[in-house]
Amino acid sequence: MSDKKVIAVVGATGAQGGGLARAILADQDGEFSVRAITRDPAKEQARALADGGAEVVAADLDDEASLRSAFAGAYGAFCVTNFWEHFSPDKEIAQAGNMARAAAAAGLQHVVWSTLEDVRTFVPLDDPSMPTLQEKYKLPHFDGKGEADGLFAESGVRTTYLLASWYFENMVYFGQGPSRGEDGTLAFTLPLGEGRMAAIAAEDIGKCTLGIFKRGADLAGERVGVAGAHLSGREFAESFTRALGEEVVYRPLTFDQYRALGFPGADELANTYQFYVEFEEAVNGVRDVARTRELNPDVQDLDGWLSANKDRIPL
């Protein structure tokens, strides 16, 4: 019987949770073991974790009782929600409450809650400079998580509040990388203006989270942002140029031009980039690259990530 401390990992088949699960499994001489929590233990990613040595347990974020069972006997838990599955911050808040109460009931010693800023504390709802979405949010996939912070604080469980950055993988799965125009030119067109955006490889978020658990009580109650780099649009384009061996130019859109693209979530993403740009100092200030490297010395910058992943980006 292993005497390692169990970390229950919510979303273990997703980007952040999967990265943490794999990081724990790779740290074979470390103090933790992984309990991978998923709705469907039969899915391919869950089976891969089980084959790698993880304990795989079924639970549903909408079912607090199932979470209590999944957390029972664990030392700690990584808690995360997935806005993009349902586009509902209200659902995220409810799920966070379920996790916080289950963590308290299970007597967990340390929780890492993957959160983001509540943008309404920066831009009030009655401020027309940023459109209000879903009637009561400025940036729904941020605001719901930020509002839920209080639920973990109220639970009494020692909690570290992890703030992730823009994923490099957004260029692979969400079409946010360079694109080729009618003239054949490759252009990077995100609405960043002259701002610099905190960004990170999704896998590195999990490795940073393991670093937080290793620090334990030292980081309880703290807000810890992680980033592999702070990049301007031009710096993105320069990195693409080096990786692809072809010039990539930076042609930023305005926020309204981005909203007008009209794809599902365009308003949400336009508000996201507006927040990054207009509150750059606050956003990047909490996502310190040097502190990130203390948690994960191998965190990748964009050049390093592109060297391994450039062929995955649809152009």
Residue frames as qw, qx, qy, qz and C-alpha x, y, z in Angstrom:
[[0.000, 0.890, 0.457, 0.000, 0.00, 0.00, 0.00],
 [0.417, 0.492, -0.031, 0.764, 1.46, 3.34, -1.04],
 [0.367, -0.619, -0.430, 0.545, 2.12, 5.86, 1.71],
 [0.214, 0.156, 0.237, 0.935, 2.05, 8.73, -0.75],
 [0.202, 0.456, 0.417, -0.760, -0.38, 11.60, -0.23],
 [0.352, 0.470, 0.750, 0.304, -3.28, 11.43, -2.67],
 [0.122, 0.330, -0.072, -0.933, -4.12, 14.42, -4.87],
 [0.443, 0.541, 0.712, -0.067, -7.64, 14.18, -6.28],
 [0.121, -0.239, 0.382, 0.885, -7.51, 15.82, -9.71],
 [0.484, 0.631, 0.475, -0.376, -10.78, 17.16, -11.09],
 [0.535, 0.798, -0.102, -0.258, -10.85, 17.37, -14.88],
 [0.579, -0.478, 0.597, 0.282, -8.05, 14.83, -15.13],
 [0.640, 0.309, 0.597, 0.372, -8.77, 14.24, -18.82],
 [0.255, 0.947, 0.193, 0.036, -8.70, 17.96, -19.63],
 [0.491, 0.713, -0.222, 0.449, -5.91, 20.45, -20.28],
 [0.158, -0.713, 0.457, -0.508, -5.04, 21.66, -16.78],
 [0.805, -0.358, 0.368, -0.296, -6.05, 18.58, -14.80],
 [0.958, 0.265, -0.021, 0.103, -4.47, 16.25, -17.31],
 [0.411, 0.701, -0.396, 0.429, -1.22, 18.17, -17.11],
 [0.404, -0.608, 0.510, -0.455, -1.22, 17.85, -13.32],
 [0.953, -0.105, 0.222, -0.180, -2.06, 14.13, -13.41],
 [0.854, 0.427, -0.156, 0.253, 0.77, 13.43, -15.83],
 [0.134, 0.744, -0.449, 0.477, 3.18, 15.58, -13.81],
 [0.655, -0.487, 0.452, -0.361, 2.43, 13.61, -10.63],
 [0.986, 0.102, 0.134, -0.018, 2.82, 10.29, -12.47],
 [0.657, 0.619, -0.263, 0.339, 6.14, 11.43, -13.96],
 [0.104, -0.695, 0.509, -0.497, 7.43, 12.42, -10.50],
 [0.821, -0.110, -0.552, -0.095, 7.85, 8.80, -9.45],
 [0.545, -0.046, -0.586, 0.597, 9.99, 9.58, -6.41],
 [0.148, -0.420, 0.068, -0.893, 7.71, 12.40, -5.27],
 [0.126, 0.002, 0.754, -0.644, 5.43, 12.55, -2.25],
 [0.571, 0.258, 0.215, -0.749, 2.11, 12.45, -4.12],
 [0.250, 0.171, 0.907, 0.293, -0.03, 9.96, -6.00],
 [0.283, 0.074, -0.236, -0.926, -2.86, 10.89, -8.33],
 [0.323, 0.413, 0.824, -0.215, -6.56, 10.09, -8.14],
 [0.025, -0.003, -0.481, -0.876, -7.94, 11.07, -11.54],
 [0.323, 0.459, 0.642, -0.523, -11.56, 12.24, -11.33],
 [0.142, 0.096, -0.583, -0.794, -13.65, 12.06, -14.48],
 [0.691, 0.119, 0.185, -0.688, -17.27, 11.58, -15.42],
 [0.927, 0.289, -0.095, -0.219, -16.34, 8.68, -17.68],
 [0.521, -0.584, 0.608, 0.138, -13.53, 6.36, -16.52],
 [0.800, 0.222, 0.532, 0.168, -13.91, 4.39, -19.76],
 [0.442, 0.893, -0.037, -0.081, -12.84, 7.25, -22.03],
 [0.824, 0.395, -0.189, 0.359, -9.50, 6.93, -23.76],
 [0.146, 0.702, -0.380, 0.585, -7.69, 9.64, -21.75],
 [0.663, -0.541, 0.314, -0.412, -8.85, 8.12, -18.45],
 [0.998, 0.004, 0.031, 0.055, -7.69, 4.67, -19.49],
 [0.607, 0.571, -0.291, 0.470, -4.29, 6.11, -20.44],
 [0.210, -0.688, 0.418, -0.555, -3.94, 7.61, -16.96],
 [0.887, -0.316, 0.228, -0.248, -4.92, 4.30, -15.36],
 [0.925, 0.279, -0.113, 0.233, -2.34, 2.51, -17.49],
 [0.358, 0.650, -0.351, 0.571, 0.23, 5.02, -16.23],
 [0.424, -0.057, -0.718, 0.549, -0.52, 4.24, -12.60],
 [0.256, -0.220, 0.163, -0.927, -3.32, 6.62, -11.69],
 [0.132, 0.369, 0.861, -0.323, -6.33, 5.67, -9.60],
 [0.161, -0.179, -0.435, -0.867, -9.34, 6.62, -11.73],
 [0.066, 0.394, 0.770, -0.497, -12.60, 7.53, -9.99],
 [0.005, 0.536, 0.600, 0.594, -15.95, 8.59, -11.42],
 [0.100, -0.574, -0.493, 0.646, -17.59, 11.80, -10.18],
 [0.199, 0.673, 0.482, 0.525, -19.71, 14.61, -11.59],
 [0.195, 0.086, -0.232, 0.949, -19.24, 18.29, -10.73],
 [0.439, -0.349, -0.216, -0.799, -23.03, 18.68, -10.63],
 [0.825, -0.369, -0.402, -0.146, -23.28, 15.96, -7.95],
 [0.169, -0.756, 0.473, -0.419, -21.79, 17.03, -4.61],
 [0.865, -0.326, 0.333, -0.186, -22.22, 13.57, -3.08],
 [0.923, 0.318, -0.006, 0.217, -20.12, 12.00, -5.83],
 [0.321, 0.747, -0.342, 0.472, -17.39, 14.57, -5.19],
 [0.544, -0.642, 0.409, -0.354, -17.40, 13.83, -1.47],
 [0.970, -0.066, 0.234, 0.018, -16.82, 10.17, -2.25],
 [0.751, 0.554, -0.089, 0.348, -14.10, 11.01, -4.78],
 [0.081, 0.782, -0.368, 0.496, -12.28, 13.28, -2.31],
 [0.810, -0.546, 0.088, -0.192, -12.54, 10.91, 0.65],
 [0.894, -0.289, 0.163, 0.302, -9.16, 10.00, 2.12],
 [0.614, 0.579, 0.031, 0.536, -7.21, 12.36, -0.13],
 [0.475, -0.340, -0.185, 0.790, -4.65, 14.88, 1.07],
 [0.069, 0.496, -0.041, -0.864, -5.60, 17.55, -1.44],
 [0.541, 0.559, 0.623, 0.082, -7.50, 18.32, -4.61],
 [0.114, -0.149, 0.353, 0.917, -7.14, 20.29, -7.78],
 [0.311, 0.625, 0.649, -0.302, -10.47, 21.93, -8.63],
 [0.036, -0.214, 0.440, 0.871, -11.32, 23.29, -12.08],
 [0.538, 0.552, 0.519, -0.370, -14.41, 24.02, -14.17],
 [0.352, 0.049, 0.644, 0.677, -14.88, 24.11, -17.94],
 [0.288, 0.546, 0.188, -0.764, -16.85, 27.16, -19.11],
 [0.275, 0.387, -0.569, -0.671, -16.42, 26.25, -22.77],
 [0.020, 0.137, 0.988, 0.066, -18.40, 23.06, -22.28],
 [0.020, -0.645, -0.761, 0.070, -21.63, 24.92, -21.45],
 [0.166, 0.450, 0.144, 0.866, -20.92, 28.72, -21.61],
 [0.482, -0.735, -0.342, -0.332, -22.60, 29.24, -18.22],
 [0.171, 0.447, -0.555, 0.680, -20.82, 31.10, -15.39],
 [0.662, -0.378, 0.197, -0.617, -23.80, 30.33, -13.16],
 [0.976, -0.012, -0.208, -0.064, -23.12, 26.62, -13.67],
 [0.574, 0.397, -0.491, 0.522, -19.42, 27.17, -12.91],
 [0.225, -0.496, 0.414, -0.730, -20.30, 28.90, -9.64],
 [0.869, -0.243, 0.065, -0.426, -22.63, 26.06, -8.65],
 [0.917, 0.168, -0.321, 0.166, -19.98, 23.46, -9.49],
 [0.302, 0.495, -0.503, 0.641, -17.33, 25.38, -7.53],
 [0.534, -0.452, 0.307, -0.645, -19.66, 25.38, -4.53],
 [0.975, -0.076, -0.113, -0.175, -20.07, 21.63, -4.81],
 [0.746, 0.320, -0.413, 0.412, -16.30, 21.15, -4.90],
 [0.010, 0.544, -0.440, 0.714, -15.64, 23.54, -2.00],
 [0.719, -0.376, 0.223, -0.540, -18.23, 21.89, 0.24],
 [0.979, 0.058, -0.194, -0.007, -17.03, 18.40, -0.72],
 [0.526, 0.466, -0.477, 0.529, -13.43, 19.37, 0.05],
 [0.285, -0.506, 0.433, -0.690, -14.46, 20.61, 3.49],
 [0.891, -0.208, 0.072, -0.396, -16.51, 17.49, 4.18],
 [0.928, 0.195, -0.267, 0.172, -13.58, 15.27, 3.19],
 [0.604, -0.752, 0.118, 0.237, -11.20, 17.19, 5.44],
 [0.752, 0.482, 0.008, 0.450, -8.75, 17.99, 2.66],
 [0.562, -0.573, -0.061, 0.594, -5.58, 19.73, 3.78],
 [0.115, -0.482, 0.304, 0.813, -4.90, 21.71, 0.60],
 [0.567, 0.633, 0.527, 0.020, -6.96, 22.68, -2.45],
 [0.183, -0.262, 0.360, 0.877, -5.72, 24.40, -5.58],
 [0.412, 0.691, 0.538, -0.252, -8.64, 26.19, -7.25],
 [0.386, 0.120, 0.471, 0.784, -8.14, 27.21, -10.88],
 [0.078, 0.814, 0.459, -0.347, -9.67, 30.66, -11.02],
 [0.387, 0.403, 0.253, 0.790, -9.49, 33.96, -12.91],
 [0.037, -0.097, -0.255, 0.961, -10.19, 37.60, -12.15],
 [0.163, 0.721, 0.658, -0.141, -13.73, 38.88, -11.68],
 [0.348, 0.268, 0.277, 0.855, -13.52, 41.54, -14.38],
 [0.204, -0.810, -0.433, -0.339, -16.51, 43.41, -12.90],
 [0.549, -0.707, -0.138, 0.424, -14.16, 44.63, -10.17],
 [0.418, -0.189, 0.309, 0.833, -12.18, 46.37, -12.93],
 [0.144, -0.117, -0.452, -0.872, -15.03, 47.36, -15.28],
 [0.361, 0.210, 0.630, -0.655, -18.42, 47.95, -13.58],
 [0.371, 0.413, 0.820, 0.136, -21.49, 46.57, -15.33],
 [0.238, 0.881, 0.347, -0.215, -22.72, 50.08, -16.11],
 [0.186, -0.647, 0.422, 0.607, -19.46, 50.99, -17.89],
 [0.772, 0.562, 0.177, -0.236, -20.24, 50.94, -21.63],
 [0.124, 0.756, -0.595, -0.245, -16.57, 50.77, -22.65],
 [0.035, 0.179, -0.978, -0.099, -16.81, 46.97, -22.48],
 [0.611, -0.185, -0.421, -0.645, -20.09, 45.29, -23.50],
 [0.513, -0.220, 0.671, -0.488, -22.00, 43.50, -20.77],
 [0.449, 0.131, -0.810, -0.354, -22.64, 39.86, -21.64],
 [0.439, -0.307, -0.844, 0.018, -25.36, 37.49, -20.42],
 [0.316, -0.796, -0.323, -0.403, -26.91, 40.53, -18.68],
 [0.579, -0.810, 0.060, -0.079, -24.72, 40.41, -15.56],
 [0.798, -0.304, 0.253, 0.455, -21.15, 39.70, -16.62],
 [0.183, 0.854, -0.324, -0.364, -18.37, 41.56, -18.38],
 [0.364, 0.482, -0.783, -0.143, -16.28, 38.49, -19.05],
 [0.868, -0.254, -0.033, -0.426, -18.34, 35.41, -18.18],
 [0.921, 0.054, -0.350, 0.164, -15.57, 32.78, -18.23],
 [0.326, 0.327, -0.493, 0.738, -13.53, 34.98, -15.88],
 [0.352, -0.433, 0.180, -0.810, -16.27, 36.46, -13.71],
 [0.870, -0.283, -0.246, -0.320, -17.91, 33.20, -12.67],
 [0.794, 0.023, -0.447, 0.411, -14.64, 31.74, -11.45],
 [0.188, 0.352, -0.343, 0.850, -13.69, 34.96, -9.69],
 [0.568, -0.437, 0.012, -0.697, -17.06, 35.12, -7.94],
 [0.917, -0.196, -0.334, -0.096, -16.62, 31.51, -6.83],
 [0.411, 0.400, -0.578, 0.581, -13.38, 32.34, -4.97],
 [0.375, -0.429, 0.351, -0.743, -15.49, 33.29, -1.98],
 [0.915, -0.162, -0.152, -0.336, -16.99, 29.81, -1.81],
 [0.798, 0.145, -0.464, 0.356, -13.57, 28.26, -1.25],
 [0.093, 0.427, -0.442, 0.783, -12.68, 30.94, 1.29],
 [0.633, -0.354, 0.138, -0.675, -15.93, 30.24, 3.17],
 [0.897, -0.018, -0.424, -0.121, -15.28, 26.48, 3.14],
 [0.583, -0.735, 0.336, -0.083, -12.40, 26.82, 5.58],
 [0.933, 0.074, 0.188, 0.298, -10.18, 24.55, 3.46],
 [0.320, -0.642, 0.334, 0.611, -6.65, 25.84, 2.87],
 [0.664, 0.632, 0.387, 0.097, -6.84, 27.00, -0.72],
 [0.301, -0.390, 0.360, 0.792, -4.35, 28.37, -3.23],
 [0.519, 0.734, 0.291, -0.329, -5.94, 30.39, -6.03],
 [0.527, -0.126, 0.575, 0.613, -4.23, 29.53, -9.33],
 [0.420, 0.775, 0.093, -0.463, -4.59, 31.99, -12.20],
 [0.714, 0.137, 0.528, 0.439, -3.69, 30.56, -15.59],
 [0.033, 0.551, -0.278, -0.787, -2.72, 32.51, -18.71],
 [0.702, 0.529, -0.138, -0.456, -3.68, 32.39, -22.36],
 [0.837, -0.113, 0.518, 0.136, -2.83, 28.91, -23.67],
 [0.022, -0.461, 0.662, 0.590, -0.37, 28.50, -26.53],
 [0.244, 0.183, 0.939, 0.159, -2.71, 25.65, -27.54],
 [0.365, 0.669, 0.367, -0.534, -5.40, 28.21, -28.39],
 [0.226, 0.603, -0.484, -0.592, -3.54, 28.50, -31.70],
 [0.008, -0.097, 0.970, 0.223, -4.10, 24.79, -32.36],
 [0.042, 0.396, 0.912, -0.098, -7.69, 24.28, -31.23],
 [0.099, 0.770, 0.483, -0.405, -9.34, 27.71, -31.43],
 [0.519, 0.646, 0.345, 0.441, -7.88, 29.23, -34.59],
 [0.200, -0.971, -0.039, 0.127, -6.04, 32.01, -32.77],
 [0.639, -0.319, 0.365, 0.597, -2.70, 31.53, -34.51],
 [0.031, 0.440, -0.399, -0.804, -1.44, 33.08, -37.76],
 [0.653, 0.492, 0.565, -0.112, -3.64, 32.79, -40.84],
 [0.376, -0.047, 0.532, 0.757, -2.87, 33.19, -44.51],
 [0.319, 0.610, 0.198, -0.698, -4.56, 36.04, -46.33],
 [0.738, 0.608, 0.278, -0.090, -5.72, 36.22, -49.91],
 [0.331, 0.870, -0.366, -0.023, -2.36, 37.73, -50.84],
 [0.864, 0.173, -0.430, 0.198, -0.59, 34.69, -49.41],
 [0.114, 0.552, -0.515, 0.646, 0.86, 36.56, -46.44],
 [0.578, -0.385, -0.687, 0.216, 0.80, 34.93, -43.01],
 [0.090, -0.553, 0.150, -0.814, -0.54, 37.37, -40.42],
 [0.319, -0.319, -0.768, 0.455, -1.13, 37.29, -36.67],
 [0.121, -0.478, -0.324, -0.807, -4.30, 39.31, -36.13],
 [0.418, -0.565, -0.665, 0.252, -5.37, 39.12, -32.48],
 [0.042, -0.867, -0.162, -0.469, -6.60, 42.44, -31.01],
 [0.716, -0.417, -0.269, 0.492, -3.65, 43.09, -28.70],
 [0.062, 0.996, -0.018, 0.067, -2.75, 46.57, -29.91],
 [0.366, 0.668, -0.530, 0.374, 0.65, 47.38, -28.46],
 [0.672, -0.557, 0.322, -0.367, -0.01, 45.40, -25.28],
 [0.272, 0.368, -0.886, 0.077, 1.79, 42.33, -23.98],
 [0.831, -0.238, -0.122, -0.488, -0.16, 39.22, -23.02],
 [0.391, -0.424, 0.792, -0.198, 0.73, 36.54, -20.46],
 [0.845, 0.241, -0.311, -0.363, 0.77, 33.12, -22.12],
 [0.386, -0.441, 0.797, -0.145, 1.74, 29.55, -21.25],
 [0.437, 0.096, -0.841, -0.305, 1.65, 25.97, -22.52],
 [0.753, -0.384, -0.121, -0.521, -1.33, 24.14, -21.01],
 [0.871, -0.059, -0.451, 0.188, 0.85, 21.22, -19.93],
 [0.374, 0.292, -0.445, 0.759, 3.02, 23.60, -17.92],
 [0.468, -0.506, 0.069, -0.721, 0.04, 24.72, -15.84],
 [0.921, -0.281, -0.237, -0.129, -0.20, 21.20, -14.44],
 [0.729, 0.131, -0.380, 0.554, 3.51, 21.15, -13.66],
 [0.004, 0.459, -0.256, 0.851, 3.19, 24.50, -11.88],
 [0.713, -0.457, -0.088, -0.525, 0.26, 23.13, -9.89],
 [0.899, -0.137, -0.350, 0.224, 2.40, 20.23, -8.70],
 [0.415, 0.313, -0.336, 0.785, 4.95, 22.84, -7.62],
 [0.379, -0.513, 0.084, -0.765, 2.23, 24.54, -5.58],
 [0.889, -0.356, -0.204, -0.205, 1.26, 21.30, -3.84],
 [0.776, 0.078, -0.376, 0.499, 4.93, 20.69, -3.03],
 [0.113, 0.402, -0.280, 0.864, 5.11, 24.12, -1.39],
 [0.376, -0.447, -0.797, 0.155, 1.97, 23.25, 0.58],
 [0.269, -0.788, -0.472, 0.289, 1.01, 25.55, 3.43],
 [0.351, -0.305, 0.116, 0.878, 3.42, 28.24, 2.25],
 [0.054, -0.078, -0.479, -0.873, 1.01, 29.11, -0.57],
 [0.103, -0.574, -0.810, 0.066, -2.32, 28.58, 1.22],
 [0.018, -0.825, -0.376, 0.423, -4.51, 31.64, 0.79],
 [0.172, -0.515, 0.345, 0.766, -2.33, 33.11, -1.95],
 [0.684, 0.677, 0.159, -0.221, -3.20, 34.03, -5.53],
 [0.480, -0.411, 0.609, 0.480, -0.55, 32.53, -7.79],
 [0.651, 0.688, -0.002, -0.322, -0.54, 33.44, -11.47],
 [0.684, -0.218, 0.576, 0.391, 1.53, 31.44, -13.95],
 [0.552, 0.804, -0.046, -0.215, 3.01, 32.40, -17.33],
 [0.848, 0.006, 0.263, 0.460, 5.74, 31.17, -19.61],
 [0.375, 0.109, 0.228, 0.892, 6.13, 34.57, -21.27],
 [0.177, 0.767, 0.328, -0.522, 4.64, 38.05, -21.64],
 [0.452, 0.098, 0.603, 0.650, 4.37, 38.68, -25.38],
 [0.285, 0.538, -0.007, -0.793, 3.40, 41.56, -27.63],
 [0.795, 0.511, 0.250, -0.211, 1.71, 40.90, -30.96],
 [0.434, 0.787, -0.434, -0.058, 4.95, 41.72, -32.73],
 [0.231, -0.509, 0.818, -0.132, 6.86, 39.31, -30.50],
 [0.776, 0.181, 0.563, -0.219, 4.34, 36.58, -31.35],
 [0.707, 0.694, -0.021, -0.136, 4.88, 37.30, -35.05],
 [0.158, 0.762, -0.628, 0.022, 8.67, 37.28, -34.69],
 [0.494, -0.286, 0.804, -0.166, 8.56, 33.93, -32.91],
 [0.804, 0.406, 0.390, -0.193, 6.31, 32.47, -35.62],
 [0.504, 0.802, -0.298, -0.114, 8.70, 33.77, -38.28],
 [0.100, -0.608, 0.785, -0.063, 11.64, 32.01, -36.64],
 [0.605, -0.055, 0.765, -0.212, 9.73, 28.77, -36.19],
 [0.737, 0.516, 0.399, -0.179, 8.07, 28.62, -39.61],
 [0.511, -0.158, 0.492, 0.687, 10.94, 29.97, -41.69],
 [0.153, 0.568, 0.547, 0.595, 8.51, 32.37, -43.35],
 [0.018, 0.135, -0.225, 0.965, 7.71, 35.96, -42.47],
 [0.217, -0.646, -0.732, -0.001, 4.66, 36.41, -40.26],
 [0.058, 0.380, -0.032, 0.923, 3.39, 39.96, -39.89],
 [0.085, -0.423, -0.714, 0.551, 1.38, 41.45, -37.04],
 [0.153, -0.310, -0.378, -0.859, -1.89, 43.07, -38.13],
 [0.017, 0.237, 0.782, -0.576, -3.99, 43.68, -35.03],
 [0.175, -0.602, -0.619, -0.473, -7.74, 44.04, -35.21],
 [0.248, -0.371, 0.297, -0.844, -9.64, 46.43, -32.98],
 [0.244, 0.073, 0.859, -0.443, -11.83, 44.94, -30.28],
 [0.593, 0.431, 0.259, -0.629, -14.97, 45.85, -32.25],
 [0.520, 0.474, -0.586, -0.401, -13.54, 44.34, -35.44],
 [0.099, 0.171, -0.972, 0.129, -12.93, 41.11, -33.54],
 [0.415, 0.249, 0.655, -0.580, -16.48, 41.14, -32.13],
 [0.587, 0.499, -0.084, -0.632, -17.80, 41.63, -35.66],
 [0.147, 0.313, -0.901, -0.261, -16.24, 38.35, -36.80],
 [0.703, -0.066, -0.075, -0.704, -19.41, 36.82, -35.41],
 [0.583, 0.072, -0.809, -0.008, -18.27, 33.31, -34.56],
 [0.709, -0.600, -0.343, -0.138, -19.65, 31.70, -31.36],
 [0.712, -0.521, -0.139, 0.450, -17.84, 33.33, -28.44],
 [0.475, 0.498, 0.076, 0.721, -16.47, 36.28, -30.46],
 [0.259, -0.833, -0.029, -0.489, -17.89, 38.81, -27.97],
 [0.823, -0.561, 0.017, 0.081, -16.47, 36.83, -25.06],
 [0.803, 0.002, 0.092, 0.589, -12.99, 36.65, -26.60],
 [0.253, 0.688, 0.082, 0.675, -13.03, 40.31, -27.67],
 [0.476, -0.823, 0.028, -0.308, -13.76, 41.29, -24.07],
 [0.895, -0.322, 0.040, 0.305, -10.96, 38.95, -22.97],
 [0.640, 0.272, 0.076, 0.715, -8.39, 40.70, -25.14],
 [0.068, -0.808, -0.078, -0.580, -9.75, 44.09, -24.11],
 [0.703, -0.709, 0.020, -0.049, -9.18, 43.13, -20.47],
 [0.853, -0.083, 0.071, 0.510, -5.65, 41.88, -21.21],
 [0.448, 0.483, 0.110, 0.745, -4.74, 45.12, -22.99],
 [0.176, -0.780, -0.079, -0.596, -6.48, 47.74, -20.86],
 [0.661, -0.692, 0.211, -0.202, -5.42, 46.16, -17.56],
 [0.774, 0.425, -0.428, 0.193, -2.07, 44.81, -18.72],
 [0.084, 0.555, -0.619, 0.549, -0.14, 45.79, -15.60],
 [0.646, -0.290, 0.445, -0.549, -2.63, 44.14, -13.24],
 [0.963, 0.161, -0.035, -0.214, -3.03, 40.99, -15.34],
 [0.732, 0.451, -0.426, 0.281, 0.67, 40.44, -16.03],
 [0.111, -0.654, 0.520, -0.538, 1.72, 41.57, -12.58],
 [0.764, -0.298, 0.431, -0.376, 0.11, 38.58, -10.90],
 [0.963, 0.242, 0.107, 0.043, 1.40, 36.22, -13.62],
 [0.134, -0.859, 0.475, 0.139, 5.09, 36.54, -12.92],
 [0.824, 0.414, -0.385, -0.036, 7.38, 34.50, -15.18],
 [0.210, 0.513, -0.725, 0.408, 10.21, 34.30, -12.65],
 [0.531, -0.223, 0.593, -0.562, 7.88, 33.02, -9.93],
 [0.907, 0.235, -0.044, -0.347, 6.42, 30.54, -12.41],
 [0.638, 0.488, -0.580, 0.134, 9.92, 29.17, -13.05],
 [0.186, -0.424, 0.730, -0.503, 10.35, 28.63, -9.32],
 [0.765, 0.017, 0.432, -0.476, 7.33, 26.31, -9.42],
 [0.886, 0.332, 0.316, 0.064, 8.23, 24.71, -12.76],
 [0.321, -0.640, 0.414, 0.563, 11.85, 25.28, -13.83],
 [0.372, 0.039, 0.765, 0.523, 11.13, 23.73, -17.24],
 [0.372, 0.726, 0.432, -0.385, 8.27, 26.08, -18.21],
 [0.554, 0.276, 0.506, 0.601, 8.36, 26.74, -21.94],
 [0.115, 0.544, -0.032, -0.831, 8.50, 30.09, -23.69],
 [0.709, 0.557, 0.136, -0.411, 6.83, 30.48, -27.09],
 [0.368, 0.644, -0.634, -0.217, 9.98, 29.66, -29.07],
 [0.159, -0.261, 0.941, -0.148, 10.42, 26.43, -27.13],
 [0.597, 0.298, 0.620, -0.413, 6.78, 25.45, -27.50],
 [0.623, 0.652, -0.113, -0.417, 6.75, 26.20, -31.24],
 [0.111, 0.549, -0.810, -0.175, 9.84, 24.09, -31.82],
 [0.193, 0.002, 0.975, -0.114, 7.79, 21.05, -30.82],
 [0.326, 0.511, 0.723, -0.331, 4.30, 22.13, -31.87],
 [0.147, 0.453, -0.240, -0.846, 4.48, 24.39, -34.94],
 [0.156, 0.017, -0.840, -0.519, 3.17, 21.67, -37.24],
 [0.014, -0.456, -0.862, 0.220, -0.02, 21.37, -35.17],
 [0.125, 0.554, 0.208, -0.796, -1.08, 24.96, -35.93],
 [0.514, 0.563, 0.608, 0.222, -3.50, 25.16, -38.88],
 [0.178, -0.417, 0.181, 0.873, -2.37, 27.90, -41.27]]
